[in-house]
């Protein structure tokens, strides 16, 4: 049975109307693949013999977003909510001079010919729901002219036709091959993988935004380790993220990292990323030790150990360059770099002053910092003492203790006789420090502290005030 989601209902209405008008029409691509794998598709695409002009005329609400390439968006309303369905005309693509889109397309009446221009056999399956017979296997209603069903059964990702041609048409398909293979736990067919290795350098012609999106999907779909192992095996990693390849073979002190080198350690973090995790946590996990290769220092002598002095600071600089290069937003960049910058601080958490610990907890999206530290521990010694200490206090400490309302403001200082100046920042910081430590709890106690610690400043300020009014 096909789940009766709004997306399927909308697609089925389109199929029924096209069939009623005498046109061929099928569900196509990823939705068919997912249904056969027992997964609920996020959306449904339709492939048809009807030309874009016919589709635009048949349906009242349409958008000709890709009519030049035979693609029309059809809008329908299901349960009061709009649903968009992509409807593509059967076509044969011409040359891809830009490595992304065909220079020209030729429409065809042949569904089999249309499938030949698609990327992978598991995405080249067509399905007409009207042909599904009650109690029969869904596969019986599938039109398969590329061997996609057998590849699904065997767990193989294979390019349709000549792999080199498919990847020359759209180089991003190489990253999609990695993502699909990792997501479904498939092996990349030998000829397809060989073509990827030989053409890996061409990935540099793909826009950095598209590369970033594919890498982010790999990191957040729940199979990040496998994806990055495949990126490495196909030679793509060297071109999309050369900084990561430098982690390979960089030894670590075995007493702290029995798991192996920096690359193995990073892969073990990626393995812990759950499907649907935030992209900032995922990239933070990938880049947290990116500064280690540049700061590696072998043991200076007997009794010494491998060191990575300054790797956090170097990692932040390298991470900033990666985020800039891949066009991350300012907010995304700030959080990823914060994760890199603060990932070593947990080792000192149980020795921090109360005020320092509370300021640590104020870091934006602190649960991501906790999650990264836990993964870091589990990918090395497995010791969660520092994590447990920080997590217990963070989750049990009232918000008003971590970020209390200030006991004093600049206006209070002015009212107390202080003249505004650079000293205000120092004074207010000292008050907040005492408040976070719990040594003062009221405005009166705060003013008393200021008078005790900054009485000379107060006297000087009062003198200046008196001189200005005399």
C-alpha positions as CSV (number, residue, x, y, z in Angstrom):
1,X,0.0,0.0,0.0
2,X,1.1,3.6,-0.7
3,X,0.8,6.0,2.2
4,X,-2.1,8.3,1.5
5,X,-0.1,11.5,2.3
6,X,-1.2,14.9,0.9
7,X,1.7,14.7,-1.5
8,X,0.6,11.3,-2.9
9,X,-3.1,12.4,-3.1
10,X,-2.0,15.4,-5.2
11,X,0.2,13.4,-7.4
12,X,-2.5,10.8,-7.9
13,X,-5.0,13.5,-9.0
14,X,-2.5,14.7,-11.6
15,X,-1.9,11.1,-12.9
16,X,-5.7,10.5,-13.1
17,X,-6.3,13.7,-15.1
18,X,-3.4,13.0,-17.5
19,X,-4.5,9.4,-18.1
20,X,-8.1,10.7,-18.7
21,X,-6.8,12.9,-21.4
22,X,-4.9,10.0,-23.1
23,X,-1.3,10.8,-21.9
24,X,1.2,8.4,-20.3
25,X,2.0,9.4,-16.8
26,X,3.9,7.7,-14.0
27,X,5.3,8.4,-10.5
28,X,9.1,8.7,-11.2
29,X,12.4,8.7,-9.5
30,X,13.1,8.8,-5.8
31,X,9.5,8.4,-4.7
32,X,9.3,5.0,-6.4
33,X,12.7,3.9,-5.0
34,X,11.6,4.9,-1.5
35,X,8.2,3.1,-1.8
36,X,10.0,-0.1,-2.8
37,X,12.4,0.3,0.1
38,X,9.5,0.6,2.5
39,X,10.2,4.3,3.2
40,X,7.6,7.1,3.0
41,X,8.6,9.5,0.3
42,X,8.8,13.2,1.2
43,X,7.4,14.2,-2.2
44,X,6.2,12.6,-5.4
45,X,7.3,13.5,-8.9
46,X,5.4,12.8,-12.1
47,X,6.8,12.0,-15.5
48,X,4.5,12.3,-18.5
49,X,4.2,12.3,-22.3
50,X,2.3,15.5,-22.1
51,X,4.3,18.6,-23.1
52,X,4.7,21.5,-20.7
53,X,2.2,23.6,-22.7
54,X,-0.4,20.8,-22.2
55,X,0.3,20.5,-18.5
56,X,0.1,24.3,-18.1
57,X,-3.3,24.3,-19.9
58,X,-4.7,21.2,-18.1
59,X,-4.2,22.4,-14.5
60,X,-5.5,25.7,-13.2
61,X,-2.6,26.5,-10.8
62,X,0.8,26.0,-12.3
63,X,4.3,27.5,-12.3
64,X,6.5,27.2,-15.3
65,X,9.7,27.1,-13.2
66,X,11.6,24.8,-15.6
67,X,9.4,24.7,-18.7
68,X,12.5,25.1,-20.9
69,X,13.6,21.7,-19.5
70,X,10.1,20.2,-19.6
71,X,9.3,20.8,-15.9
72,X,6.2,22.4,-14.5
73,X,5.0,22.7,-10.9
74,X,1.4,21.9,-10.4
75,X,-0.3,23.3,-7.3
76,X,-3.2,21.6,-5.6
77,X,-4.9,22.1,-2.2
78,X,-5.2,19.0,0.0
79,X,-7.0,19.4,3.4
80,X,-6.7,23.1,3.1
81,X,-3.0,23.2,2.5
82,X,-1.2,23.8,-0.8
83,X,0.9,21.0,-2.2
84,X,3.3,21.4,-5.1
85,X,4.1,18.5,-7.5
86,X,6.8,18.5,-10.1
87,X,5.6,17.3,-13.5
88,X,8.3,16.6,-16.1
89,X,7.8,15.8,-19.7
90,X,9.5,12.7,-21.1
91,X,12.6,14.0,-22.8
92,X,16.0,13.3,-24.2
93,X,18.8,15.6,-23.1
94,X,21.3,17.2,-25.3
95,X,24.9,18.2,-24.3
96,X,25.6,19.6,-20.8
97,X,28.2,22.3,-21.5
98,X,27.9,23.8,-18.1
99,X,28.1,20.5,-16.2
100,X,24.7,21.0,-14.6
101,X,21.8,21.5,-17.1
102,X,21.3,20.3,-20.7
103,X,21.8,23.0,-23.4
104,X,18.7,21.7,-25.1
105,X,16.1,19.0,-24.6
106,X,14.0,17.0,-27.1
107,X,10.6,15.7,-25.9
108,X,9.8,12.1,-26.5
109,X,6.8,9.9,-26.2
110,X,8.9,7.1,-24.8
111,X,9.1,6.6,-21.1
112,X,12.0,4.2,-21.6
113,X,14.0,6.8,-23.4
114,X,13.3,9.4,-20.7
115,X,14.7,7.1,-18.0
116,X,18.0,6.8,-19.9
117,X,18.9,10.4,-19.1
118,X,18.5,9.9,-15.3
119,X,21.3,9.4,-12.9
120,X,21.2,6.0,-11.2
121,X,19.3,2.8,-11.9
122,X,17.5,2.9,-8.5
123,X,16.2,6.4,-9.5
124,X,15.1,5.2,-12.9
125,X,12.0,3.3,-11.9
126,X,8.5,4.3,-13.0
127,X,5.2,3.4,-11.3
128,X,1.6,3.8,-12.3
129,X,-0.5,3.4,-9.1
130,X,-3.6,2.6,-11.2
131,X,-2.0,-0.7,-12.2
132,X,-1.5,-1.8,-8.6
133,X,-3.7,-4.9,-8.1
134,X,-5.1,-5.4,-4.5
135,X,-3.0,-8.0,-2.8
136,X,-0.2,-8.0,-5.4
137,X,3.4,-7.0,-5.1
138,X,4.1,-3.3,-5.7
139,X,6.9,-4.3,-7.9
140,X,4.5,-5.8,-10.4
141,X,3.3,-2.3,-11.3
142,X,6.8,-0.9,-11.8
143,X,8.2,-0.1,-15.2
144,X,11.9,-1.0,-15.1
145,X,14.0,-0.6,-18.2
146,X,17.4,0.0,-16.5
147,X,17.7,-2.9,-14.0
148,X,16.9,-0.8,-11.0
149,X,14.9,-3.5,-9.3
150,X,17.7,-5.9,-9.3
151,X,20.1,-3.3,-8.0
152,X,17.7,-2.4,-5.2
153,X,17.6,-6.1,-4.3
154,X,21.4,-6.4,-4.4
155,X,22.1,-3.1,-2.6
156,X,24.0,-1.6,-5.5
157,X,24.2,2.0,-6.6
158,X,24.9,2.0,-10.4
159,X,24.9,4.8,-12.9
160,X,22.5,4.4,-15.8
161,X,24.4,3.7,-19.1
162,X,28.0,5.0,-19.2
163,X,28.9,6.4,-15.7
164,X,31.5,8.8,-17.2
165,X,28.8,10.4,-19.4
166,X,26.3,10.6,-16.5
167,X,28.9,12.4,-14.3
168,X,30.1,14.6,-17.1
169,X,26.5,15.8,-17.6
170,X,26.2,16.8,-13.9
171,X,29.3,16.5,-11.7
172,X,27.2,16.9,-8.6
173,X,25.9,13.4,-9.3
174,X,29.2,12.1,-7.9
175,X,28.4,13.6,-4.5
176,X,24.8,12.3,-4.8
177,X,26.2,8.8,-5.4
178,X,28.1,9.0,-2.2
179,X,25.0,10.3,-0.3
180,X,22.6,7.7,-1.7
181,X,25.1,4.8,-1.1
182,X,25.6,6.0,2.5
183,X,21.9,6.6,3.2
184,X,20.8,3.2,2.0
185,X,23.9,1.2,3.0
186,X,24.5,0.3,-0.7
187,X,27.8,-0.5,-2.4
188,X,28.8,1.7,-5.3
189,X,29.1,-0.5,-8.4
190,X,32.8,-0.9,-9.4
191,X,32.5,0.8,-12.8
192,X,30.6,3.7,-11.3
193,X,33.1,4.1,-8.5
194,X,36.0,3.9,-11.0
195,X,34.4,6.7,-13.1
196,X,34.0,8.8,-9.9
197,X,37.7,8.4,-9.0
198,X,38.8,9.4,-12.5
199,X,36.5,12.4,-12.7
200,X,36.7,13.5,-9.0
201,X,38.7,16.6,-10.0
202,X,35.7,17.9,-12.0
203,X,33.7,18.4,-8.8
204,X,35.6,21.7,-8.5
205,X,33.4,23.1,-11.3
206,X,30.3,22.7,-9.2
207,X,29.1,25.7,-7.3
208,X,30.3,25.8,-3.7
209,X,26.7,26.3,-2.5
210,X,25.6,23.0,-4.1
211,X,28.7,21.2,-2.6
212,X,27.9,22.6,0.8
213,X,24.3,21.4,0.6
214,X,25.3,17.8,-0.4
215,X,27.9,17.6,2.3
216,X,25.4,18.9,4.9
217,X,22.9,16.3,3.9
218,X,25.6,13.6,4.2
219,X,26.4,14.8,7.7
220,X,22.8,15.0,8.9
221,X,21.1,11.9,7.4
222,X,22.4,9.5,10.1
223,X,25.2,7.9,8.0
224,X,27.9,10.5,8.1
225,X,30.8,8.1,8.8
226,X,30.0,5.9,5.8
227,X,29.5,9.0,3.6
228,X,33.0,10.4,4.5
229,X,34.6,7.0,4.0
230,X,33.1,6.9,0.5
231,X,34.2,10.5,-0.2
232,X,37.7,9.4,0.7
233,X,37.6,6.2,-1.2
234,X,36.4,7.9,-4.4
235,X,39.0,10.7,-4.2
236,X,36.3,13.4,-3.9
237,X,37.3,14.4,-0.3
238,X,40.6,15.8,-1.6
239,X,38.7,18.3,-3.8
240,X,35.6,19.2,-1.6
241,X,37.4,19.3,1.8
242,X,41.2,19.0,1.4
243,X,41.7,20.0,5.1
244,X,40.0,16.8,6.2
245,X,42.3,14.6,4.2
246,X,45.2,16.1,6.2
247,X,43.9,14.4,9.4
248,X,44.7,11.0,8.0
249,X,47.8,9.4,9.6
250,X,48.2,12.2,12.2
251,X,49.0,10.2,15.3
252,X,47.6,11.0,18.8
253,X,48.8,10.2,22.3
254,X,47.5,6.7,22.8
255,X,46.8,7.2,26.5
256,X,44.1,9.7,25.6
257,X,43.2,8.4,22.1
258,X,43.5,4.7,21.9
259,X,41.2,4.7,18.9
260,X,43.9,5.9,16.5
261,X,44.8,8.9,14.4
262,X,42.8,12.1,14.0
263,X,41.0,10.9,11.0
264,X,39.8,7.7,12.7
265,X,38.8,9.8,15.8
266,X,36.8,12.2,13.6
267,X,35.0,9.3,11.8
268,X,34.0,7.9,15.1
269,X,32.4,11.2,16.0
270,X,30.6,11.3,12.7
271,X,29.3,7.8,13.3
272,X,27.4,9.1,16.4
273,X,25.6,11.9,14.5
274,X,21.9,11.0,14.4
275,X,19.6,11.6,11.5
276,X,18.0,15.0,11.7
277,X,20.8,16.5,13.9
278,X,21.5,20.2,13.4
279,X,23.9,21.1,10.6
280,X,26.0,23.2,13.0
281,X,26.5,20.3,15.4
282,X,27.4,18.1,12.4
283,X,29.9,20.5,11.0
284,X,31.3,21.1,14.5
285,X,31.9,17.4,14.9
286,X,33.6,17.2,11.6
287,X,35.9,20.3,12.2
288,X,36.5,20.1,15.9
289,X,40.0,18.8,15.5
290,X,40.7,20.3,12.1
291,X,43.6,22.3,13.6
292,X,45.5,19.2,14.9
293,X,47.5,18.3,11.7
294,X,49.1,21.8,11.6
295,X,50.0,21.8,15.3
296,X,51.3,18.2,15.6
297,X,54.4,17.9,17.9
298,X,56.1,14.5,18.4
299,X,57.3,13.6,21.9
300,X,60.3,15.8,22.9
301,X,62.0,12.8,24.6
302,X,61.4,9.9,27.0
303,X,58.4,10.5,29.2
304,X,56.9,13.1,26.9
305,X,53.9,12.6,24.6
306,X,52.5,13.8,21.3
307,X,51.1,17.4,21.7
308,X,48.8,19.7,19.7
309,X,49.5,23.0,21.3
310,X,47.2,25.7,20.0
311,X,45.2,23.3,17.9
312,X,41.9,25.0,19.0
313,X,43.0,28.5,17.8
314,X,44.4,27.1,14.6
315,X,41.2,25.0,14.1
316,X,39.0,28.1,14.5
317,X,41.1,29.9,11.7
318,X,40.9,26.9,9.4
319,X,37.2,26.4,10.2
320,X,36.5,30.0,9.4
321,X,38.1,29.6,6.0
322,X,36.1,26.5,5.3
323,X,32.8,28.2,6.3
324,X,33.7,31.3,4.2
325,X,34.6,29.1,1.2
326,X,31.4,27.1,1.4
327,X,29.2,30.2,1.8
328,X,27.9,29.4,5.3
329,X,25.6,32.1,6.8
330,X,27.0,34.3,9.5
331,X,24.9,32.6,12.1
332,X,26.0,29.1,11.0
333,X,29.6,30.1,10.9
334,X,29.5,31.7,14.4
335,X,28.0,28.5,15.9
336,X,30.3,26.1,14.1
337,X,33.4,28.1,15.2
338,X,32.1,28.4,18.7
339,X,31.8,24.6,18.9
340,X,35.4,24.3,17.7
341,X,36.7,27.0,20.0
342,X,35.0,25.6,23.2
343,X,35.2,21.9,22.8
344,X,38.3,21.5,25.1
345,X,36.9,23.6,27.9
346,X,34.9,20.8,29.5
347,X,38.1,19.3,30.9
348,X,38.2,22.3,33.3
349,X,34.5,22.4,34.1
350,X,34.7,20.8,37.5
351,X,37.5,23.3,38.5
352,X,35.7,26.4,37.2
353,X,34.5,29.1,39.6
354,X,30.8,29.3,39.8
355,X,30.8,32.5,37.7
356,X,33.0,31.0,35.0
357,X,30.8,27.9,34.8
358,X,27.6,29.9,34.5
359,X,29.1,32.0,31.7
360,X,30.2,28.8,30.0
361,X,26.6,27.7,30.2
362,X,25.5,30.9,28.5
363,X,27.1,29.9,25.2
364,X,24.6,30.0,22.4
365,X,22.9,26.6,21.9
366,X,24.9,25.1,24.8
367,X,23.2,21.7,24.4
368,X,25.2,21.4,21.1
369,X,28.4,21.9,23.0
370,X,27.4,19.2,25.4
371,X,26.5,16.8,22.6
372,X,29.8,17.5,20.8
373,X,31.8,16.9,24.0
374,X,30.0,13.6,24.7
375,X,30.7,12.4,21.1
376,X,34.4,13.5,21.6
377,X,34.6,11.4,24.8
378,X,32.9,8.4,23.3
379,X,35.3,8.5,20.3
380,X,38.4,8.5,22.5
381,X,38.7,7.3,26.1
382,X,35.0,6.7,26.7
383,X,35.3,8.6,30.1
384,X,32.2,10.7,30.6
385,X,33.1,12.2,34.0
386,X,33.5,15.8,32.6
387,X,30.4,15.4,30.5
388,X,28.3,14.1,33.4
389,X,29.5,16.9,35.7
390,X,28.6,19.6,33.1
391,X,25.4,18.0,32.0
392,X,24.0,17.5,35.5
393,X,24.7,21.1,36.5
394,X,23.5,22.6,33.2
395,X,20.2,20.8,33.1
396,X,19.5,21.3,36.9
397,X,20.6,24.9,37.3
398,X,17.7,27.3,37.1
399,X,17.9,29.8,34.3
400,X,17.8,32.7,36.7
401,X,21.0,31.5,38.3
402,X,22.8,31.2,34.9
403,X,21.5,34.5,33.6
404,X,20.2,36.5,36.6
405,X,18.8,40.0,36.2
406,X,21.6,42.5,36.9
407,X,21.7,44.0,40.4
408,X,23.1,47.2,39.1
409,X,23.0,49.2,35.8
410,X,24.9,52.2,34.5
411,X,22.0,54.4,35.6
412,X,22.4,53.1,39.2
413,X,26.1,54.0,39.1
414,X,25.3,57.5,37.9
415,X,22.7,57.9,40.6
416,X,25.4,56.8,43.1
417,X,27.7,59.6,42.0
418,X,29.8,58.0,39.4
419,X,30.6,59.7,36.1
420,X,30.1,57.5,33.0
421,X,33.4,56.2,31.6
422,X,35.4,53.2,30.7
423,X,35.5,52.2,34.3
424,X,31.8,51.3,34.2
425,X,32.4,48.1,32.3
426,X,35.0,47.0,34.9
427,X,32.7,47.9,37.8
428,X,29.6,46.2,36.4
429,X,31.6,43.1,35.5
430,X,32.9,42.9,39.1
431,X,29.3,43.2,40.4
432,X,28.1,40.5,38.0
433,X,31.0,38.2,39.0
434,X,30.1,38.5,42.7
435,X,26.4,38.0,41.9
436,X,27.2,34.8,39.9
437,X,29.4,33.6,42.7
438,X,26.5,34.1,45.1
439,X,28.4,36.5,47.4
440,X,25.8,39.3,46.8
441,X,22.1,39.0,46.3
442,X,20.6,42.5,46.4
443,X,21.1,46.0,44.9
444,X,22.2,47.3,48.3
445,X,24.9,44.6,48.6
446,X,26.0,45.4,45.1
447,X,26.3,49.1,45.9
448,X,28.2,48.3,49.1
449,X,30.7,46.1,47.0
450,X,31.2,49.0,44.5
451,X,31.9,51.5,47.3
452,X,34.3,49.1,49.0
453,X,36.2,48.1,45.8
454,X,35.9,51.3,43.8
455,X,35.9,54.0,46.4
456,X,38.9,55.8,44.9
457,X,37.1,55.8,41.5
458,X,34.0,57.1,43.2
459,X,35.9,59.9,45.0
460,X,37.7,60.9,41.8
461,X,34.4,60.9,39.9
462,X,32.8,63.0,42.6
463,X,35.7,65.5,42.5
464,X,35.3,65.7,38.7
465,X,31.6,66.3,39.1
466,X,32.1,69.0,41.7
467,X,34.7,70.8,39.5
468,X,32.3,70.7,36.5
469,X,29.6,72.4,38.5
470,X,31.7,75.0,40.4
